[in-house]
Amino acid sequence: MPRFAANLSMMFNEVPFLDRFALAAKSGFKAVEFLFPYDFPAAEIATRLKDNGLSQVLFNAPPGDWTKGERGMAALPGRQSEFRDAIARALEYSVELECPRLHVMAGLKPEGVAHDTMTAVYGANLAWAAEQCAKVGVKPIIEPINHRDIPGFFLNTTDQAAAIIAAVGPEKLGMQFDLYHCQITEGDVVKRVEKHLPLIAHMQVADNPGRNEPGTGEVNWPFVFERIDALGFRGWIGCEYRPAGETVAGLGWFAPYKA
């Protein structure tokens, strides 16, 4: 049966962040993910996880200045030192939260910088990050993001991600396969899962259009989840969606998958 993790950056926004852990557990989730933990002490988050019987399965490395529109640094020339500091900070949280996956965002394409230059920087940064992550039992992962939600994002397609992973080494780097982004950019999501399954370390889900919960858009989610399960994917599927209304009221789709 597919295993779903509540995304606490997107879900349960009816309460403050630290109170969302209890709501996720009460709603039947056994694991959580979120975008960034850095506004809160790692020890405080770890306590919320322990008190609610939850596993932390994913969060993002610092992306640069998010408030100024930055969306990662891994592929950006001239930001290597800042990137390394970001990975070091992220791994401090990874250890405290016992989190096995770290999403490393590529960043936006700067004007006038060649694609090949960014690819070389991206590969070198990811190889270095993978070495640091391996020391503490963490696997870094990369996510293709659609051109509509984040125009100019460097990594857009699953094939592009697969090529980067092949260059760094699949044992060192994994794919974060977000079915919402794939549906927008490429479509044919089940076949793309089949193609890239050996590389996929984590999945995420939202319906399209709207990025709301499964069942609010165009995708036949019961079929998709059944196929993912039949293919043998045993990782977590993060619910990175914006609830169309109150979070708990929109969890009807989740009822068949509660442990």
N, C-alpha and C positions, 0 to 999 in steps of 0.2 A: 504494500500500500504506500502511495506517495507520502512523504513526510514534509509538512509545511511549517515554516517559521514565520512568526509575525514580524513585520517590519515596523519598529517602534518610532521611526521618523515619520512614517506615513499614516499608521493606524493608531487608534485610541488617542487621537489628538484632543479629545474631550477633557483630558486631564493632563497635568504637567508630566514631563518626560519620565521622571523617576517613579511615578505612580502607574505608568503604563505596563510595567512588568507584571504587577499583580493582576491587572485586567486581562493581559494575554494568557496568563496561567488559568485564570478563572474561565476563560473562553475555550479552553481545551488545548492550547498550544504548549508544546514541550520545549520549544526553542525560539530564539529571537535573533533578529539582526537589526541593524540601524545604520545610518550614514556615518555619523561622526560622534565619538564619545567625549571629545576633548574639553568640553565645557564642564565636565563633571569628574571628580576624582575616580580613578579606576577602582579603588577599594570600595567606594560607595556603590558603584554599579555591580561589582562582584557580590556584595551583600544582597542586593535586590535579586540577583540571579539565584543565589543559594536559598534565600528565604522563600522563593516561589518555585523551586525545583526546575529551573530553566537552564538550558544550555545556550551559550553565546556561540553562534555559528559563522558570523561574518560581520565585519564593518570595514570602513574605508580608511586608507591612509590619508593624512592631511593633503588637501588638494591645491595648496597655494591659498590665495586670498579669495575665498568663496564669495564674499560680499561684493567684490569687484568683478565677479563673473568668471574667475578662474575655475577650471574643471580638471585639475590634475597637472602634474609637471613631468611625468615620466618620459615624454617624447620631446620636451622643450630644450633646445640647445641653450647653454649658459645657465641652466638652473640645477646642474648636477649636485652642487654642494647642498643646496636647499632641499633637494630631493632626498639626499642621504640622511639629513637631519630629520626629515619627515618620516622616513622608514624607521629610524631609531626610536622616535617617539611612539609610533604606532606599535612597535614590538613590545614596548613597555606595557601597553594596554593588553596586547595579545596574551602575554604571559600571565598577567593578573586575572584576566577574564577566561583564561584557558580556551581561547578562540583559535581554531585550526586554519581559518581562511582569512586572507587580507586582500581586499580589492584595491588595486593600484591603478588609478585613473591616468589616462594618456595625456590629456590636455587638449587645448584648442590650437588649431594651426595658425601660427603667426604669419602675418603678411610678408611675402618675399622669402620665406624659408622653404627650401626644396624638400619634397616628400622623402627623397632618399636620405637626406641629412637627418630628418626627424626619425626615420626608421632606424638608422644607425644608433642614434642617441637612445631611442626607445629600447632597442635590443641590449645595449650595454648597461643601461640603468636597470633593466629587469633582471639581467644575469647577476648583477651585483646584489640586487634586492633578494633574489632567490637564495643566494649564499647566506645572507644575513638571516633570512627567515628560517632556513633549514637548521640553523644552530639552535633554534628554540621550538622546532617541531611545527612550524607554520608553513603553509603553502600560499604564495602569492597568486592571485588570479586577475585576469584582464577581461573587460567587458566591452563588446561592440555596442555602441549607443547610436540610436537613430538620428538622422540628420534633421528631423523636424523638431524634436525636443531640445537638442543641443546642437544648433548649427555650427559647423566648423570643427566638430570633435574629430580627433585624428583617427580613431578606430571605429569603423562603421559596420563591417561585415564579419560574419563568422569565418569565412575563408581567410580574410586578412588576419584575424586573431589566430587561426590555426597555423598560418605561416610563421607568425612571430613565435608561437609556442614551439613549433618544430625547430626553429633556430636556437632558442634558449635551451630546450629540452623538456619534453612532456613530464618527465619525472620531477622537474624543478618548478614548472609553471603550469597553471591550469586555466580553463576557460570558465568565465561566469556567463552562462547562457540565459539571457533575459528574453523570454518568449514574446513579451510585448515589443521590445525593440526589434526583434527578428521579424515579427509580423509586419511591422511598418516598413522596414528597410528591404526585406527579402521575401517574406511570406514562406509558404511551404514548410511550416515550422516542424512538423513531425519528421519529414524527410531530412531536415537539417539536423535535428536531434540525432537521428539514426547515423548520419554521416560523421558527426563530431563527437559521438558519445564517449569514446575513449579519452577525450581531452576535457570533458565537462566535469568540473569539480563542484559546481554550485549552479542552481537555476533560480530564476525569479519570474514572477507572473503578474500580469495585469491585463485587463481586457482592453480592446481597441474598437472604436475611438474612446477617448475620455480618460483612459488610464484608471478606470474604476475596478471594482471587484469582479471576479469571474462571474459570467452570467449576465452582464450588463451591456455586452457588445456583440461583436460579430463571430467570435471564436466558439467552437463546439468543445468546451473544456472537459466535459466528462470523457469524450473520446480521446482528447489529447492526454489527459492524465492517465487513462487506461493504457495508452500506447507507451508512455514514458515508463510506467511500472512494468509493462510486459518486456520492454527492452532491457530491464535490469538496472535502471538507475537507482542507486541507493543513497544518494546524497540528499541534501535539503533543498527545498523549493521555497524561496523567500517570497512573502506576499508584499511586494513593493508596489502597492496600489493606493490610490486615494479613494477612500470610501465615498460612495455617492451620497450617503447620508450619515447617520450615526453608525459608528463602527460595528457594534454588536448586532444591530438590526440588519446589517448587510452580510452576516456570516452564515446565512443559510446554505450557501455553496459548500461551506467547510464541513457541515454536519456529517457527511458520509466518510470523512477522512480522519475523524477524531480517533485517537488511539484508545 
